[in-house]
Amino acid sequence: MVDIMLYGLGGVGTAFLEKAIEEYDLKKWNIVRVVDSSSEIITITSFSKTDLETIIKHKRSEGSPKLNELQIDGTTEDAKTIMEFIMTNRLNLAIVDATANEAMLETQISAIKLEASVVSVNKAPYASNNENYVRELLASTLNGKVGIRGTVGADLGTPNELIRILNEYKNPSKIEIEGCMSGTLSFMCDELQKGKSYSKSVESAIKKGYPEPIPFMDFSGEDVRNKALILARLIATKYDIGFDNIKINHSSFIGGIASDEYCAEVKNLDKHSFTQRAPELDQAFQQRIEQAGEKALRYIANVKYSKAENSVSIDISLKEVDTSHGLYTLKGTDNMIVFNVDDKISSVGPGPGAGNETTRDAIYNDLNAIFYQKTAWNNNIYILLYILKKIDRDRESKAYSVSKVIQWYLTVLMIR
């Protein structure tokens, strides 16, 4: 079984626990710690199905006690001691980051230093300015110890496809990535194209739970910028390009439509307040749609790598595409990302790029991939150990002492 520490109990984190309850009898996932923004709860054994249901019910109840005040058998107030024990004694341990907190960068780094696996749908650590830590995480991502499938395109597997490309192609002269990377903004473009007003489209998107808690993160295009930055930094890590050398040209989704003053005023608004201000942009967006004519509006990110220039660049803006463009037909929250490696084309999508369940599925896909890889590696070691132990039967064999040393080394590898 895999011991899991879950950070973040918002929509994605709660959906993750619901899935853990569904799969509880499969004995695959063992939840030992749950952390939200105000407190945590930890057990040295495992939370039962009933315990997990209690935690979810608590999260959905207003005025409920903090997690560490819940009456659940086997939990302890001495979280630090239990945490240290788990981190140093559990062989299959995974940190799942379902927060939106940049401070989780240090938590993820600490985890991989202790040989734990990390699965993150949190983009913030990978967009951090701490280049050394981010490079360390991305290097672990390239070798399969860290999973970031859900950071770009929910469960479409965008980072995974790029990792496959980087590991498969030797010294390509160019890599070009183009796509719609925001489920929220894809939904907005589709609604606008249907003739709905900007404000009604915002209201619908928020009711469906698509935008971030602070919607400006989506509508400023900052969320897409972070996603494109993750892809660009994966390339930069692979080819040893400084992060400071990544050139970024980024235009907001509402840029050129809303004034700078308007953007400053709505920047930190919650969903309700952001919706109330939306009608102020209805007329300007209507004019933008009319200007596009038969073309469709799409918020598109481009990431380009050039071997000749040893450079990576990002370009993000709201563009008009005609019927011949691959992104023209996107519907709802669909994302689609196209990869061009020396004129060899691959793609992910179209498919939903937003939603708690699809993002949760990305976490489980990463967990399965990481621990399937680890199990396969361990199985190969078991076979080799079996062969070496055959040698041990002949204690006079010259291979005997060598066999013992190799067995010890392989056992250490298997534990790691």
C-alpha positions as CSV (number, residue, x, y, z in Angstrom):
1,M,0.0,0.0,0.0
2,V,1.0,3.6,-0.5
3,D,0.9,6.0,2.5
4,I,-0.4,9.4,1.4
5,M,-0.1,12.8,3.0
6,L,-2.7,15.1,1.5
7,Y,-2.2,18.9,1.5
8,G,-5.2,20.9,0.5
9,L,-8.8,20.2,1.3
10,G,-10.5,22.4,-1.3
11,G,-12.5,21.1,-4.2
12,V,-9.7,18.9,-5.6
13,G,-8.6,17.6,-2.2
14,T,-12.1,16.7,-1.2
15,A,-12.7,14.9,-4.5
16,F,-9.4,13.1,-3.9
17,L,-10.7,11.8,-0.6
18,E,-14.0,10.8,-2.1
19,K,-12.1,8.7,-4.6
20,A,-10.0,7.2,-1.8
21,I,-13.2,6.1,-0.1
22,E,-14.5,4.5,-3.4
23,E,-11.3,2.5,-3.8
24,Y,-10.8,1.8,0.0
25,D,-11.4,-1.9,-0.3
26,L,-8.7,-2.2,-3.0
27,K,-6.1,-1.6,-0.3
28,K,-4.0,0.7,-2.6
29,W,-4.1,4.0,-0.8
30,N,-3.5,4.6,2.9
31,I,-4.3,8.1,4.0
32,V,-2.2,9.0,7.0
33,R,-2.3,12.8,7.1
34,V,-4.7,15.6,5.9
35,V,-3.7,19.2,6.0
36,D,-5.8,22.3,5.2
37,S,-5.2,26.0,5.5
38,S,-5.9,26.1,9.2
39,S,-4.9,22.8,10.7
40,E,-4.1,19.2,10.2
41,I,-4.9,15.7,11.3
42,I,-2.5,12.8,11.4
43,T,-2.5,9.1,12.3
44,I,0.3,6.6,12.7
45,T,-1.9,3.8,11.3
46,S,-4.5,4.7,8.6
47,F,-7.7,6.7,8.4
48,S,-10.6,4.3,8.0
49,K,-13.4,4.8,5.4
50,T,-15.6,6.3,8.2
51,D,-12.7,8.6,9.3
52,L,-12.4,10.0,5.7
53,E,-16.2,10.5,5.5
54,T,-16.0,12.4,8.8
55,I,-13.2,14.6,7.4
56,I,-15.2,15.4,4.3
57,K,-18.3,16.2,6.2
58,H,-16.3,18.5,8.5
59,K,-15.0,20.4,5.5
60,R,-18.4,20.9,4.1
61,S,-20.0,22.1,7.4
62,E,-19.9,25.8,8.3
63,G,-18.7,26.6,11.8
64,S,-17.2,23.1,12.2
65,P,-14.1,22.5,14.4
66,K,-10.6,22.5,13.0
67,L,-9.3,19.2,11.7
68,N,-7.1,18.6,14.7
69,E,-10.2,19.0,17.0
70,L,-12.1,16.1,15.3
71,Q,-12.7,13.1,17.5
72,I,-11.1,10.3,15.4
73,D,-9.5,7.3,17.0
74,G,-5.8,6.8,16.5
75,T,-5.0,10.5,15.9
76,T,-2.6,12.4,18.1
77,E,-1.8,16.0,19.0
78,D,1.9,15.2,18.8
79,A,1.9,15.7,15.0
80,K,5.6,16.5,14.8
81,T,6.7,13.2,16.3
82,I,4.4,11.1,14.2
83,M,5.3,13.1,11.1
84,E,9.0,12.4,11.7
85,F,8.3,8.7,12.2
86,I,6.2,8.4,9.1
87,M,8.7,10.3,6.9
88,T,11.6,8.1,8.0
89,N,10.0,4.7,8.3
90,R,7.4,4.3,5.5
91,L,8.8,2.9,2.3
92,N,6.0,3.9,-0.1
93,L,5.2,7.4,0.9
94,A,3.6,10.1,-1.3
95,I,3.0,13.8,-0.7
96,V,-0.1,14.9,-2.6
97,D,-0.2,18.7,-3.1
98,A,-3.7,19.9,-3.9
99,T,-3.2,23.4,-2.6
100,A,-2.5,26.6,-4.5
101,N,0.3,27.7,-2.1
102,E,3.8,28.6,-3.3
103,A,5.1,27.8,0.1
104,M,4.6,24.1,-0.7
105,L,7.9,24.3,-2.7
106,E,9.9,23.7,0.4
107,T,7.6,20.8,1.5
108,Q,8.0,19.1,-1.8
109,I,11.8,19.6,-1.8
110,S,11.9,18.1,1.7
111,A,9.8,15.1,0.6
112,I,12.1,14.2,-2.3
113,K,15.2,14.6,-0.1
114,L,13.6,11.9,2.2
115,E,13.0,9.7,-0.9
116,A,9.2,10.2,-0.8
117,S,7.3,10.6,-4.0
118,V,5.5,13.9,-4.8
119,V,2.3,14.4,-6.9
120,S,1.3,18.0,-7.4
121,V,-1.5,19.8,-9.1
122,N,-0.3,23.0,-7.5
123,K,1.4,25.1,-10.1
124,A,2.7,27.8,-7.8
125,P,5.9,26.0,-6.6
126,Y,6.9,25.4,-10.2
127,A,6.4,29.0,-11.2
128,S,8.4,30.2,-8.1
129,N,11.5,32.4,-8.4
130,N,13.6,29.9,-6.5
131,E,15.4,28.5,-9.5
132,N,17.6,26.0,-7.6
133,Y,14.6,24.3,-5.9
134,V,12.4,24.4,-9.0
135,R,15.2,22.8,-11.1
136,E,15.6,20.1,-8.4
137,L,11.8,19.3,-8.6
138,L,11.7,19.4,-12.4
139,A,14.8,17.1,-12.6
140,S,12.9,14.7,-10.4
141,T,9.9,15.1,-12.6
142,L,11.9,14.2,-15.7
143,N,13.1,11.0,-14.0
144,G,9.7,9.9,-12.8
145,K,9.9,10.6,-9.1
146,V,7.6,13.6,-9.1
147,G,4.2,13.8,-10.9
148,I,2.8,17.1,-12.2
149,R,0.3,15.7,-14.7
150,G,-2.5,17.9,-13.3
151,T,-0.7,21.2,-13.4
152,V,-1.4,21.8,-17.1
153,G,-4.6,20.7,-18.7
154,A,-6.1,18.7,-15.8
155,D,-6.0,15.0,-16.7
156,L,-5.0,15.4,-20.4
157,G,-1.4,14.6,-19.6
158,T,0.3,17.7,-21.1
159,P,3.4,17.6,-18.9
160,N,3.7,13.9,-19.4
161,E,3.7,14.2,-23.2
162,L,6.4,16.9,-23.0
163,I,8.5,14.6,-20.7
164,R,8.1,11.8,-23.1
165,I,9.3,14.0,-25.9
166,L,12.3,15.3,-23.9
167,N,13.4,11.8,-22.9
168,E,12.8,10.2,-26.4
169,Y,14.1,12.8,-28.8
170,K,17.9,13.4,-28.7
171,N,19.0,16.9,-29.3
172,P,16.0,18.2,-31.4
173,S,16.6,21.5,-33.2
174,K,13.2,22.9,-32.2
175,I,10.3,22.2,-30.0
176,E,7.1,24.2,-30.5
177,I,4.0,23.9,-28.2
178,E,0.7,25.7,-29.0
179,G,-2.6,25.3,-27.2
180,C,-5.4,26.5,-25.1
181,M,-4.4,25.7,-21.5
182,S,-7.3,27.1,-19.5
183,G,-10.6,25.3,-19.0
184,T,-12.1,28.5,-17.6
185,L,-11.0,30.7,-20.6
186,S,-11.9,28.1,-23.1
187,F,-15.4,28.0,-21.6
188,M,-15.5,31.8,-21.7
189,C,-14.6,31.9,-25.4
190,D,-17.2,29.3,-26.2
191,E,-19.9,31.1,-24.4
192,L,-19.0,34.4,-26.0
193,Q,-19.1,32.7,-29.4
194,K,-22.6,31.5,-28.7
195,G,-23.7,35.1,-28.3
196,K,-23.8,35.3,-24.5
197,S,-22.6,38.5,-22.8
198,Y,-19.3,38.6,-20.9
199,S,-21.0,39.0,-17.6
200,K,-23.4,36.1,-18.1
201,S,-20.5,33.9,-19.2
202,V,-18.5,34.9,-16.1
203,E,-21.5,34.1,-13.9
204,S,-21.9,30.6,-15.6
205,A,-18.2,29.8,-15.2
206,I,-18.2,30.7,-11.5
207,K,-21.4,28.7,-10.8
208,K,-19.8,25.7,-12.4
209,G,-16.7,26.1,-10.2
210,Y,-14.2,26.7,-13.0
211,P,-12.2,29.8,-12.0
212,E,-9.7,30.0,-9.2
213,P,-10.9,31.3,-5.8
214,I,-9.6,34.7,-6.9
215,P,-11.0,34.8,-10.5
216,F,-8.5,37.4,-11.7
217,M,-5.8,34.6,-11.7
218,D,-7.7,33.2,-14.7
219,F,-8.9,36.3,-16.4
220,S,-5.6,38.0,-16.2
221,G,-4.1,35.0,-17.9
222,E,-1.7,34.5,-15.0
223,D,-2.8,30.9,-14.6
224,V,-2.1,30.2,-18.2
225,R,1.3,32.0,-17.9
226,N,2.2,29.7,-15.0
227,K,1.2,26.6,-17.0
228,A,3.3,27.7,-20.0
229,L,6.1,28.6,-17.6
230,I,6.1,25.0,-16.2
231,L,6.4,23.6,-19.8
232,A,9.2,26.1,-20.6
233,R,11.1,25.3,-17.4
234,L,10.9,21.6,-18.1
235,I,12.6,22.3,-21.4
236,A,15.1,24.6,-19.8
237,T,15.9,22.1,-17.1
238,K,16.5,19.4,-19.7
239,Y,18.8,21.5,-21.8
240,D,20.4,23.5,-19.0
241,I,19.0,26.9,-20.0
242,G,18.8,29.6,-17.3
243,F,15.3,30.4,-16.2
244,D,16.2,34.1,-16.5
245,N,16.8,33.5,-20.2
246,I,13.2,32.4,-20.8
247,K,11.6,35.3,-22.8
248,I,7.9,35.9,-21.9
249,N,5.4,38.0,-23.9
250,H,2.1,37.8,-22.0
251,S,-1.2,39.7,-22.7
252,S,-4.1,39.4,-20.3
253,F,-7.4,37.7,-21.4
254,I,-9.1,41.0,-20.6
255,G,-6.1,43.1,-21.7
256,G,-6.9,45.7,-24.3
257,I,-10.5,45.5,-23.3
258,A,-10.4,46.5,-19.6
259,S,-8.6,49.5,-18.4
260,D,-5.6,49.2,-16.1
261,E,-7.6,50.9,-13.4
262,Y,-10.4,48.3,-13.7
263,C,-7.8,45.4,-13.6
264,A,-6.3,46.9,-10.4
265,E,-9.7,47.2,-8.8
266,V,-10.8,43.6,-9.5
267,K,-7.4,41.9,-9.0
268,N,-8.0,40.6,-5.5
269,L,-11.8,40.3,-5.6
270,D,-13.5,37.0,-4.6
271,K,-15.9,35.2,-7.0
272,H,-19.0,37.1,-5.9
273,S,-17.5,40.5,-6.1
274,F,-15.7,39.7,-9.4
275,T,-19.1,38.7,-10.9
276,Q,-20.7,42.0,-9.8
277,R,-18.1,44.0,-11.7
278,A,-18.3,41.9,-14.8
279,P,-21.2,43.8,-16.6
280,E,-18.8,46.8,-17.0
281,L,-17.0,44.9,-19.7
282,D,-20.1,43.6,-21.6
283,Q,-20.1,46.3,-24.3
284,A,-16.3,46.1,-24.9
285,F,-16.4,42.3,-25.3
286,Q,-19.4,42.5,-27.6
287,Q,-17.4,44.8,-29.9
288,R,-14.4,42.4,-29.8
289,I,-16.7,39.5,-30.9
290,E,-18.1,41.6,-33.7
291,Q,-14.6,42.5,-34.8
292,A,-13.6,38.8,-35.0
293,G,-16.5,38.2,-37.5
294,E,-16.6,34.5,-38.6
295,K,-13.4,33.8,-36.7
296,A,-13.4,32.4,-33.1
297,L,-11.6,33.9,-30.1
298,R,-9.1,31.6,-28.4
299,Y,-6.7,32.4,-25.6
300,I,-3.5,30.7,-26.9
301,A,-0.2,30.0,-25.3
302,N,2.9,29.3,-27.4
303,V,6.2,27.8,-26.0
304,K,9.2,27.6,-28.3
305,Y,12.6,26.0,-27.9
306,S,15.5,26.7,-30.4
307,K,18.6,24.6,-30.2
308,A,20.5,27.0,-32.4
309,E,19.7,30.0,-30.2
310,N,19.8,27.9,-27.0
311,S,16.6,29.7,-25.9
312,V,13.0,29.2,-24.8
313,S,10.3,31.7,-25.3
314,I,6.6,32.1,-24.3
315,D,3.9,34.1,-26.1
316,I,0.3,34.3,-24.7
317,S,-2.6,36.3,-26.0
318,L,-6.2,36.4,-27.1
319,K,-6.2,35.6,-30.8
320,E,-8.6,35.1,-33.6
321,V,-8.6,31.7,-35.4
322,D,-10.4,30.6,-38.5
323,T,-12.0,27.3,-39.3
324,S,-8.8,25.8,-40.6
325,H,-7.1,26.1,-37.2
326,G,-7.0,23.1,-34.9
327,L,-8.2,25.1,-31.9
328,Y,-11.3,26.5,-33.7
329,T,-13.6,23.6,-32.8
330,L,-12.9,23.5,-29.0
331,K,-16.1,23.4,-27.0
332,G,-16.9,24.1,-23.3
333,T,-13.8,23.7,-21.0
334,D,-11.9,21.7,-23.6
335,N,-8.1,22.2,-23.8
336,M,-5.9,21.1,-26.6
337,I,-2.1,21.3,-26.9
338,V,-0.1,20.5,-30.0
339,F,3.6,19.6,-29.9
340,N,5.9,20.0,-32.9
341,V,9.3,18.4,-32.6
342,D,11.4,18.9,-35.7
343,D,8.1,18.8,-37.7
344,K,6.9,15.6,-36.0
345,I,3.5,16.4,-34.6
346,S,1.7,15.0,-31.5
347,S,-1.1,16.4,-29.4
348,V,-3.1,15.9,-26.2
349,G,-6.9,16.6,-26.1
350,P,-9.3,18.0,-26.9
351,G,-10.6,17.3,-23.4
352,P,-11.7,19.1,-20.3
353,G,-9.0,21.4,-18.8
354,A,-10.9,22.3,-15.6
355,G,-12.9,20.6,-13.0
356,N,-12.3,19.0,-9.6
357,E,-12.9,15.5,-10.7
358,T,-10.6,15.6,-13.8
359,T,-7.9,17.2,-11.8
360,R,-8.3,14.6,-9.1
361,D,-8.0,11.9,-11.7
362,A,-4.7,13.4,-12.8
363,I,-3.4,12.8,-9.2
364,Y,-4.5,9.2,-9.2
365,N,-2.9,8.6,-12.7
366,D,0.3,10.1,-11.4
367,L,0.3,7.9,-8.3
368,N,-0.4,4.8,-10.3
369,A,2.4,5.7,-12.8
370,I,5.0,6.4,-10.1
371,F,4.2,3.3,-8.0
372,Y,3.7,1.0,-10.9
373,Q,7.2,2.0,-12.1
374,K,8.6,1.4,-8.6
375,T,6.8,-2.0,-8.3
376,A,8.2,-3.1,-11.7
377,W,11.7,-2.0,-10.6
378,N,11.3,-3.9,-7.4
379,N,10.1,-7.0,-9.2
380,N,13.2,-7.1,-11.4
381,I,15.4,-6.8,-8.3
382,Y,13.5,-9.7,-6.7
383,I,14.3,-11.9,-9.7
384,L,18.0,-10.9,-9.6
385,L,18.1,-11.6,-5.8
386,Y,16.6,-15.0,-6.4
387,I,19.4,-15.8,-8.9
388,L,22.1,-14.6,-6.5
389,K,20.8,-16.6,-3.6
390,K,21.2,-19.7,-5.8
391,I,24.9,-18.8,-5.9
392,D,24.9,-18.8,-2.1
393,R,24.2,-22.5,-2.0
394,D,27.8,-23.1,-3.0
395,R,29.8,-21.3,-0.3
396,E,33.0,-22.4,-1.8
397,S,32.2,-20.5,-5.0
398,K,34.4,-17.5,-5.8
399,A,31.2,-15.6,-6.6
400,Y,29.8,-16.1,-3.1
401,S,31.3,-13.0,-1.5
402,V,30.5,-10.8,-4.5
403,S,27.0,-12.2,-4.4
404,K,26.5,-11.0,-0.8
405,V,27.7,-7.5,-1.6
406,I,25.4,-7.2,-4.6
407,Q,22.4,-8.6,-2.6
408,W,22.9,-5.9,0.0
409,Y,23.2,-3.2,-2.6
410,L,20.1,-4.3,-4.4
411,T,18.1,-4.6,-1.2
412,V,19.0,-1.0,-0.4
413,L,17.9,0.1,-3.9
414,M,14.6,-1.7,-3.5
415,I,13.9,0.0,-0.2
416,R,14.7,3.4,-1.8
